[in-house]
């Protein structure tokens, strides 16, 4: 179901919303979250 919603978000030009949905489904941070809290993700980059 989530992948269908993600597909329609991309088709509607809502790439940020689709990316956020993808991140939430996969429990991964979005680039915006990483930029907002770089100290939390600093160790993950290495």
N, C-alpha and C positions, 0 to 999 in steps of 0.2 A: 504494500500500500504506500509506504513512504517513497519508494522509487517512482511510483506513478505521480505522486505529488511533486517530487523533485523534477521529473520530466516536464510537467506542466509549468512549473515555476521558470525553468530554463526557457521554454517556448514563449512564455509571456515576457521574457526579458528581465526577469527577477533573479539575476545571477547571484546577487548577495544573499537573498533569501534561500535559494537553492543550495548555496555553499554552506550556509549556516545549518540548514536541515541535514545535509550530508555530514557535517561535523558532529552534530548532535547524535545522529544515528550511530556513527562510528566512534563516538566519545573522543574526538580529537579537537584540539583548539583551532579556531579560525585565525587567519593572519591578523585580524583586528584584535583578538584576544591576546595573541602573542605580543603585539605592539603595545597594548595597554599594560601588560604585566610581564615585561621582559625578564625580570629577575626570577619569575616562577619557571620559565622555560629555558633559561640559560644553560642548565646542565643537560637538557634534553638534546640540544643542538650538537653537542660533542659526541 
